């Protein structure tokens, strides 16, 4: 009998120790999601919040929006011509209908030699030229039925160095091309399934919000905006497609 009691007491002690060990065992750490998507009140957009590790894994990079005064131009090929009864040098530029409608003839053009690079500063080595109606003998054969046409520019006294028949670069100003534009790297631009354009701003550390932008034109690796985030706003240039996928569930 005593032997049985001893075994019962021993079993109770062992069970008590096991329960005590279970009670003292640390609770498992809850799993932290790498990305959290939060609705933005009053908007169809959502805020994307990343953990430090998620942002590092995506290699998220941002740059500030900048704003500058710009002058949009287009450089095309032209030809130097002369008129029999005109004491001036003329440059003739043939354009298709679309390009012809975009040229701002109220602004001077700049004429450069073909040896110059197209993106050289026009005012450094370029000859200023003004749009003008040419003498009749130059204009007679230039009519077209497809909407294309020819512009003529007169060059000042410095144009005496030009040779008739010489091919030149002519830098033309475009309508509405002057003014202030917000500028972001084209890599920052996200296109949604409807073709609308967006960028991701970074208002707080590890927090990203999509904002609509309106692109005026794209030049080199930059998008020039008429509507977009204020200058100085940080926008995502690496990782934007992944943020869009996390927010909308649409993969890149």
Secondary structure, DSSP 8 states (H G I E B T S, - for coil): -HHHHHHHHHHHHHHHHHHHHHHHS--------SEEEEE-TTSS-EEEEE-HHHHHHHT-EEEE-EEEEEEEEEEEEEEEEE-TT-SSEEEEEEE-HHHHHHB-TTS-EEEEETTS-TTS-TTTT-EEEEE----HHHHTT---SSS-EEEEEEE-GGGGG--TT-EEEEEEEEEEEEEEEEEEEGGG-EE-TTS-EEEEEEEETTEEEEEE-EEEEEETTEEEEEE-S-TT-EEEEESHHHHHHHHHS---
